[in-house]
Amino acid sequence: MVSDYGSVLESFRPAVSTVLGLDRERARRVLIIGAQIALLLVVLTRLATSSWAMPVALLLVAILGAALVGWVWLYLANSSVALTASHLLITDWRKSATVIARSDVSRLIRIGVKPFEGPPWHAVMGVDAADRSLFTFGGAYDAAAIAGSLSLPLSGSYHDALPLREINRRYPGAVRGVVASPQRILVLSMVGTVVAGLVAFFVWTELRA
């Protein structure tokens, strides 16, 4: 494979989602089969109850499930870390690439990010010689293999979790990369889907009143 920055020597992908335990192919199958089952249940419920209340509730649940599984599929299908002789090409779930010169990266650091609730988010951060953050990718990657291919030291632990403010104080510029971590995007996707579903439900209820 050849990129604008030279031939890709090695490429790494997240192996398994740390959120739902799905690999790329399984997530795709769940998305396709789940959509068909959800549509069938909505139709059967409408026919059995002669009311739209239960079908709409099932549809909202199905939309939430599709958003979660669909996000996992996009993350596993599109995300990658590729190495050329001179650069790192870090592609996220939207196929948006970040390009970093290999010579700028001093070391890789495993970090745990404390959320408001729940377990820490896992991420791996690349920093320069002044400990400024250059990029972040998710903990589903094989960080040790990537560090070995780059001939860089790998330090830190996912278990030593810090709040985002402290991480940004230690590694300036970390906020943007950590905010874009897979776990946080998934949480935002869940919240956004629930809010959109509730708004749609209340609008539909008011229109029928």
C-alpha positions in Angstrom: 0.0 0.0 0.0 1.3 3.5 -1.0 0.2 6.7 0.6 1.1 10.4 0.0 3.8 9.9 2.6 5.5 6.8 1.2 4.8 3.1 1.3 3.1 1.8 4.3 5.5 -0.5 6.1 3.1 -1.7 8.8 -0.6 -1.2 9.7 -2.4 -1.8 12.9 -6.2 -2.1 13.6 -8.1 -2.3 16.8 -8.6 -6.0 17.4 -11.8 -6.2 19.4 -14.0 -3.4 20.7 -13.5 -3.0 24.5 -17.1 -1.7 24.8 -19.5 -4.3 23.4 -17.1 -7.2 22.8 -17.7 -7.3 19.0 -15.3 -7.8 16.2 -15.8 -6.1 12.9 -17.6 -8.9 11.1 -19.8 -9.8 14.0 -20.8 -6.1 14.4 -21.8 -6.0 10.7 -23.9 -9.2 11.0 -25.6 -7.9 14.2 -26.4 -4.6 12.5 -28.0 -6.3 9.4 -29.9 -9.0 11.3 -30.9 -6.7 14.1 -32.4 -4.2 11.7 -34.5 -6.9 10.1 -35.7 -8.3 13.4 -36.6 -4.8 14.7 -38.6 -4.0 11.6 -40.5 -7.2 11.9 -41.3 -6.6 15.6 -42.5 -3.1 14.9 -44.9 -4.4 12.1 -46.2 -7.3 14.2 -46.7 -5.1 17.3 -48.7 -2.6 15.3 -50.9 -5.3 13.8 -51.4 -7.0 17.2 -52.2 -3.9 19.3 -53.8 -1.6 16.7 -51.8 1.2 18.5 -48.6 3.1 17.7 -47.4 3.4 21.3 -45.6 0.0 21.6 -44.3 0.1 18.0 -42.8 3.5 18.5 -41.2 2.4 21.8 -39.7 -0.6 20.1 -38.5 1.6 17.2 -36.7 4.0 19.6 -34.9 1.0 21.3 -33.9 -0.3 17.9 -32.5 3.0 16.9 -30.4 3.2 20.0 -29.1 -0.4 19.5 -28.4 0.4 15.8 -26.5 3.5 16.8 -24.3 1.6 19.3 -23.5 -1.4 17.0 -23.2 0.9 14.0 -20.6 3.0 15.8 -18.6 -0.1 16.8 -18.7 -1.3 13.2 -17.5 2.1 11.9 -14.7 2.2 14.5 -13.4 -1.3 13.8 -13.8 -1.0 10.0 -12.3 2.5 9.5 -9.8 3.0 12.3 -6.1 2.2 11.8 -2.5 3.2 12.7 -0.2 3.0 9.7 3.6 3.5 9.6 5.7 4.7 6.7 9.4 5.3 6.8 8.8 8.9 7.9 5.3 9.3 9.2 2.4 7.9 11.3 -1.0 7.9 9.7 -3.7 7.7 12.3 -7.2 7.2 10.9 -10.3 7.5 13.0 -13.8 6.0 12.7 -14.8 8.7 10.2 -11.8 7.9 8.0 -10.3 11.2 9.0 -6.5 10.9 9.0 -4.0 12.6 11.3 -0.4 12.7 10.0 2.5 12.9 12.4 6.2 12.9 11.6 7.9 9.9 13.3 10.8 12.1 14.3 8.5 14.3 16.4 7.4 11.4 18.6 9.5 10.9 21.7 7.5 8.1 23.5 4.1 6.5 23.9 2.1 6.6 27.1 -0.7 4.4 28.3 -3.3 6.5 30.1 -6.6 6.0 31.9 -9.1 8.8 31.8 -11.4 9.2 34.8 -15.0 9.8 33.6 -17.7 11.2 35.9 -19.0 7.7 36.4 -17.9 4.2 35.4 -14.5 2.6 34.7 -11.6 4.7 33.2 -11.3 5.1 29.5 -8.2 3.5 28.0 -6.0 5.4 25.5 -2.5 5.6 24.2 -0.9 9.0 23.8 2.1 10.0 21.7 4.2 12.9 23.0 7.1 14.9 21.8 10.4 15.6 23.7 8.6 18.4 25.7 5.7 16.1 26.7 3.3 17.9 24.5 0.5 15.6 23.2 0.7 14.8 19.5 -2.0 12.2 19.0 -4.1 9.7 20.9 -5.6 6.3 19.9 -7.8 3.8 21.7 -6.7 1.1 24.1 -8.1 -1.6 21.7 -4.9 -1.3 19.7 -1.8 -3.4 20.5 0.2 -0.5 22.0 3.3 -2.6 22.7 3.5 -3.8 19.0 3.1 -0.2 17.8 5.8 1.1 20.2 8.1 -1.7 19.1 7.7 -0.9 15.4 8.4 2.7 16.1 11.4 1.8 18.4 9.9 4.0 21.1 9.6 3.5 24.8 6.1 2.7 26.1 5.3 3.8 29.6 2.3 4.4 31.9 -0.6 2.1 32.9 -4.3 2.1 32.2 -4.8 1.5 35.9 -3.3 4.8 36.9 -6.3 6.9 35.9 -6.3 10.7 36.0 -9.0 13.3 35.4 -8.9 15.0 32.0 -7.8 18.3 33.5 -4.7 16.7 35.1 -3.8 14.8 31.9 -4.0 18.1 30.0 -1.8 19.8 32.6 0.9 17.1 32.3 0.6 16.7 28.5 -0.5 20.0 26.9 -2.8 19.5 24.0 -4.2 16.2 25.3 -7.8 17.3 25.6 -8.7 17.2 22.0 -7.2 13.7 21.5 -8.7 12.2 24.6 -12.1 13.7 23.9 -12.0 11.9 20.6 -11.2 8.5 22.2 -13.5 5.7 21.2 -15.1 5.2 24.6 -16.1 8.8 24.9 -17.4 9.0 21.4 -19.6 6.0 22.1 -21.0 7.6 25.3 -21.8 10.8 23.3 -23.4 8.7 20.6 -25.6 6.9 23.2 -26.6 10.2 24.8 -27.3 11.9 21.5 -29.4 8.9 20.3 -31.5 8.8 23.5 -32.1 12.6 23.4 -33.1 12.5 19.7 -35.4 9.6 20.3 -37.1 11.3 23.2 -37.6 14.5 21.2 -39.1 12.5 18.3 -41.4 10.7 20.7 -42.7 13.8 22.4 -43.2 15.6 19.0 -45.1 12.5 17.7 -47.2 12.5 20.9 -48.1 16.2 20.6 -49.0 15.8 16.9 -51.4 13.0 17.8 -53.0 14.9 20.7 
